[in-house]
Amino acid sequence: MADSAEIPQLSDRLRAILPSGCAGNRLLAALRPADLAALAPHLSSAELATGQVLFDAGQDVVTTTLPCYGSMVSLLVITRDGDEIEVASIGREGAVGGIVSAGFKPAYGRALVRIPGPAMTIPTARLEEAKARSPALADLFARYADVLLAQMMQSSACNALHSIDQRMCRWLLSTHDRANDATIRLTQETLADMLGVQRTTVTAVAKALQDEGLIRTGRGRIEIVDRPRLERRACECHGQIEAHFQRMLPEVAE
């Protein structure tokens, strides 16, 4: 994923029709001008709040949310006991809801805002109408759906095969990519819930990574200090997903 220096270049195409500060979504930035113009009248700006539920299991997904620079949403599976396990994360590279279906079928899991920030929203029905009129728009979202499915599949394999410290490193890298911020505003308790482990385990791993100079922890935040070394500590899952993203959506990833 590209760094924040590229955001102004992407924003040029959107500045005329989108609210200021919300041009950081790369799916929107990758659209053809005609497709962007078709969506523009239906787009609204929003400010996502930590802990906000965009939709829950069993609810119809009537609104599609496109996180912008700095914000991130987790897709969660909720167990019968109420535990939350993250299966995918979505930031400025993607969209939440309305990816394949028109949103008239109930969601399987929960979409929860993990990192607050700006976003764009559009009624899912309006997005589907635009996709029906534009093969290029439909193709872009179909390729994004493939990437999202791949992320879920890789996450499942990672949870089964790799150590907690590898999984935690992968999560930190992915979150850095999605939100494009080296400082991740998240408590270790929340991170433990997402990884499906005890908080004491996350605390121990975080201390080891901090002692090695890879991260710096504080109250409610984790800062990535040395990303290259963090990448070497992580499992191969992060690199595989990013490579697939580059193949499937080069116009979004670059």
C-alpha positions as CSV (number, residue, x, y, z in Angstrom):
1,M,0.0,0.0,0.0
2,A,1.2,3.5,-0.8
3,D,1.9,6.0,1.9
4,S,0.1,9.2,2.8
5,A,2.2,11.3,0.5
6,E,0.2,10.0,-2.4
7,I,-3.2,11.0,-1.0
8,P,-3.2,14.6,-2.4
9,Q,-2.6,13.2,-5.9
10,L,-5.6,10.9,-5.6
11,S,-7.6,13.7,-4.2
12,D,-7.3,15.9,-7.3
13,R,-10.0,13.9,-9.2
14,L,-12.4,14.0,-6.3
15,R,-11.9,17.5,-4.9
16,A,-14.5,19.1,-7.2
17,I,-17.4,16.9,-6.1
18,L,-16.6,15.3,-2.8
19,P,-16.5,17.0,0.6
20,S,-13.1,18.1,1.8
21,G,-11.1,15.6,3.8
22,C,-12.9,12.5,2.4
23,A,-10.9,12.0,-0.8
24,G,-8.7,9.3,0.8
25,N,-10.8,6.3,-0.3
26,R,-8.9,4.5,-3.0
27,L,-11.8,2.7,-4.5
28,L,-13.5,6.1,-5.2
29,A,-10.1,7.5,-6.4
30,A,-9.8,4.6,-8.9
31,L,-13.2,5.2,-10.6
32,R,-13.5,6.5,-14.1
33,P,-14.7,10.2,-14.1
34,A,-18.1,9.1,-15.5
35,D,-18.6,6.5,-12.8
36,L,-17.6,8.9,-10.1
37,A,-19.9,11.5,-11.5
38,A,-22.8,9.0,-11.4
39,L,-22.2,8.2,-7.8
40,A,-21.5,11.7,-6.6
41,P,-25.1,12.9,-6.1
42,H,-25.7,10.0,-3.8
43,L,-22.5,10.2,-1.7
44,S,-22.6,11.7,1.8
45,S,-19.7,12.4,4.2
46,A,-19.7,10.8,7.6
47,E,-17.5,10.7,10.7
48,L,-17.0,7.2,12.0
49,A,-16.8,6.8,15.8
50,T,-14.9,4.1,17.7
51,G,-17.2,1.3,18.6
52,Q,-19.9,2.4,16.1
53,V,-21.8,-0.6,14.6
54,L,-22.4,-0.1,10.9
55,F,-24.5,-3.2,10.7
56,D,-25.0,-6.3,12.8
57,A,-25.5,-10.0,12.0
58,G,-29.0,-10.6,10.6
59,Q,-29.5,-6.9,9.5
60,D,-30.0,-5.8,5.9
61,V,-27.0,-3.8,4.6
62,V,-28.8,-0.9,3.2
63,T,-25.8,1.6,3.3
64,T,-22.3,1.1,1.9
65,T,-19.5,2.8,3.8
66,L,-16.2,3.7,2.2
67,P,-13.6,4.5,4.9
68,C,-11.3,7.4,4.1
69,Y,-7.8,8.3,5.2
70,G,-7.2,7.3,8.9
71,S,-10.4,5.2,9.6
72,M,-10.7,1.4,9.8
73,V,-13.6,-1.0,10.2
74,S,-13.4,-4.6,11.4
75,L,-15.7,-7.4,10.1
76,L,-16.4,-9.7,13.0
77,V,-17.9,-13.1,13.6
78,I,-19.9,-13.2,16.8
79,T,-19.9,-16.5,18.7
80,R,-22.9,-17.9,20.7
81,D,-21.1,-16.7,23.9
82,G,-20.8,-13.2,22.5
83,D,-17.1,-13.3,21.7
84,E,-15.9,-11.2,18.7
85,I,-13.3,-12.6,16.3
86,E,-12.0,-10.4,13.5
87,V,-12.0,-12.0,10.1
88,A,-11.1,-8.9,7.9
89,S,-10.3,-5.3,8.2
90,I,-11.3,-2.5,5.8
91,G,-9.8,0.9,5.5
92,R,-9.2,3.5,2.8
93,E,-8.6,0.7,0.2
94,G,-12.2,-0.6,0.3
95,A,-15.8,-0.5,1.2
96,V,-18.1,-2.0,3.9
97,G,-21.4,-3.5,2.6
98,G,-22.8,-3.6,-0.8
99,I,-19.9,-5.4,-2.3
100,V,-21.6,-8.2,-4.2
101,S,-25.4,-8.3,-3.3
102,A,-27.8,-5.4,-3.3
103,G,-27.9,-5.5,0.5
104,F,-31.3,-7.0,0.7
105,K,-30.0,-10.2,2.3
106,P,-29.0,-10.2,6.0
107,A,-25.4,-9.8,7.0
108,Y,-23.6,-12.7,8.5
109,G,-21.4,-10.8,10.9
110,R,-20.9,-7.4,12.4
111,A,-19.1,-4.4,11.0
112,L,-17.5,-2.4,13.8
113,V,-15.5,0.8,13.6
114,R,-12.1,0.2,15.2
115,I,-10.3,3.4,14.3
116,P,-12.4,6.6,14.0
117,G,-12.2,9.0,11.1
118,P,-13.9,10.3,7.9
119,A,-15.8,8.1,5.5
120,M,-18.2,8.4,2.5
121,T,-21.5,6.6,2.5
122,I,-24.0,5.7,-0.3
123,P,-27.3,3.9,-0.3
124,T,-26.5,0.3,-1.4
125,A,-29.4,0.4,-3.8
126,R,-28.0,3.4,-5.6
127,L,-24.6,1.8,-5.8
128,E,-26.1,-1.3,-7.3
129,E,-28.0,0.7,-9.9
130,A,-24.7,2.4,-10.9
131,K,-23.0,-1.0,-11.1
132,A,-25.8,-2.3,-13.4
133,R,-25.2,0.6,-15.8
134,S,-21.4,0.4,-15.8
135,P,-19.5,-2.8,-16.4
136,A,-16.3,-1.1,-15.3
137,L,-17.7,-0.1,-12.0
138,A,-19.2,-3.6,-11.4
139,D,-15.8,-5.1,-12.3
140,L,-13.9,-2.9,-9.8
141,F,-16.2,-3.9,-7.0
142,A,-16.1,-7.6,-8.0
143,R,-12.3,-7.6,-7.9
144,Y,-12.4,-5.9,-4.5
145,A,-14.8,-8.6,-3.3
146,D,-12.3,-11.2,-4.4
147,V,-9.6,-9.4,-2.4
148,L,-11.8,-9.3,0.7
149,L,-12.6,-13.0,0.4
150,A,-8.9,-13.8,0.0
151,Q,-8.2,-11.7,3.2
152,M,-10.8,-13.8,5.1
153,M,-9.4,-17.1,3.8
154,Q,-5.8,-16.1,4.7
155,S,-6.9,-14.9,8.1
156,S,-8.5,-18.3,8.8
157,A,-5.3,-20.1,7.8
158,C,-3.2,-17.7,9.8
159,N,-5.3,-18.2,13.0
160,A,-4.9,-22.0,12.6
161,L,-1.2,-22.2,11.8
162,H,0.8,-19.3,13.1
163,S,1.9,-18.2,16.5
164,I,0.3,-15.3,18.5
165,D,3.3,-13.0,18.0
166,Q,3.3,-13.6,14.2
167,R,-0.4,-13.0,14.0
168,M,-0.1,-9.8,16.1
169,C,2.7,-8.5,13.8
170,R,0.5,-9.3,10.8
171,W,-2.4,-7.4,12.3
172,L,-0.3,-4.4,13.1
173,L,1.0,-4.3,9.5
174,S,-2.4,-4.7,8.0
175,T,-3.8,-1.9,10.2
176,H,-1.0,0.4,9.3
177,D,-1.9,-0.3,5.6
178,R,-5.6,0.2,6.1
179,A,-5.5,3.4,8.2
180,N,-2.2,4.7,6.9
181,D,-1.1,5.8,10.3
182,A,1.9,4.4,12.3
183,T,0.1,5.2,15.5
184,I,-2.8,2.7,16.0
185,R,-5.3,4.0,18.6
186,L,-6.4,0.8,20.2
187,T,-6.2,-0.8,23.6
188,Q,-4.4,-4.0,24.1
189,E,-7.7,-5.5,25.5
190,T,-9.4,-4.8,22.2
191,L,-6.6,-6.3,20.3
192,A,-6.7,-9.4,22.4
193,D,-10.4,-9.7,21.7
194,M,-9.8,-9.5,18.0
195,L,-7.0,-12.0,18.0
196,G,-9.1,-14.3,20.3
197,V,-6.4,-14.5,23.0
198,Q,-6.0,-13.4,26.6
199,R,-5.0,-9.8,27.3
200,T,-2.0,-11.0,29.3
201,T,-0.8,-12.7,26.1
202,V,-1.0,-9.6,24.0
203,T,0.7,-7.6,26.8
204,A,3.6,-10.0,26.9
205,V,4.0,-10.0,23.1
206,A,3.8,-6.2,23.0
207,K,6.4,-5.9,25.6
208,A,8.8,-8.2,23.7
209,L,8.2,-6.2,20.5
210,Q,8.8,-2.9,22.3
211,D,12.0,-4.3,23.9
212,E,13.3,-5.1,20.5
213,G,12.5,-1.6,19.2
214,L,9.8,-2.6,16.8
215,I,6.9,-0.8,18.4
216,R,6.2,1.7,21.2
217,T,3.1,1.2,23.4
218,G,1.2,3.8,25.4
219,R,-2.2,4.2,26.9
220,G,-4.7,3.2,24.2
221,R,-2.2,3.3,21.4
222,I,0.5,1.2,19.7
223,E,3.1,3.0,17.5
224,I,5.0,1.1,14.8
225,V,8.6,2.2,15.1
226,D,10.4,-0.2,12.7
227,R,8.1,-1.5,10.0
228,P,10.8,-3.5,8.0
229,R,11.8,-5.5,11.1
230,L,8.1,-6.0,12.0
231,E,7.5,-7.4,8.5
232,R,10.3,-9.9,9.1
233,R,8.8,-11.0,12.4
234,A,5.3,-11.5,10.9
235,C,4.2,-14.6,9.1
236,E,4.0,-14.7,5.3
237,C,0.2,-14.0,5.4
238,H,0.5,-10.3,5.2
239,G,2.8,-10.3,2.2
240,Q,0.6,-12.8,0.4
241,I,-2.5,-10.8,0.8
242,E,-0.8,-7.6,-0.3
243,A,0.6,-9.3,-3.4
244,H,-2.9,-10.6,-4.3
245,F,-4.2,-7.0,-3.8
246,Q,-1.6,-5.7,-6.2
247,R,-2.5,-8.3,-8.8
248,M,-6.3,-7.8,-8.5
249,L,-6.5,-4.1,-7.9
250,P,-3.3,-2.4,-9.1
251,E,-5.1,0.9,-9.7
252,V,-6.2,0.9,-6.0
253,A,-3.0,-0.5,-4.5
254,E,-0.6,1.9,-6.2
